[in-house]
């Protein structure tokens, strides 16, 4: 939760910081907040289409979300 709060503050200060979006998405995914993680990663990818963290976090969150819905 603390990482999410820190990233949210960073995004407020600089909404174009793709690292903050990616990191927040990763933290949300680790807390099983997969849909939110995917949304954050979408924003990170819009800002930086070659962000490895955003793409991998998004893929993992989508996989885990699908598994949780089975």
Rosetta blueprint (number, residue, H / E / L):
1 X L
2 X H
3 X H
4 X H
5 X H
6 X H
7 X H
8 X H
9 X H
10 X H
11 X H
12 X H
13 X H
14 X L
15 X L
16 X L
17 X L
18 X H
19 X H
20 X H
21 X H
22 X H
23 X H
24 X H
25 X H
26 X H
27 X H
28 X H
29 X H
30 X H
31 X L
32 X L
33 X L
34 X H
35 X H
36 X H
37 X H
38 X H
39 X H
40 X H
41 X H
42 X H
43 X H
44 X H
45 X H
46 X H
47 X H
48 X L
49 X L
50 X L
51 X L
52 X H
53 X H
54 X H
55 X H
56 X H
57 X H
58 X H
59 X H
60 X H
61 X H
62 X H
63 X H
64 X H
65 X H
66 X H
67 X H
68 X H
69 X L
70 X L
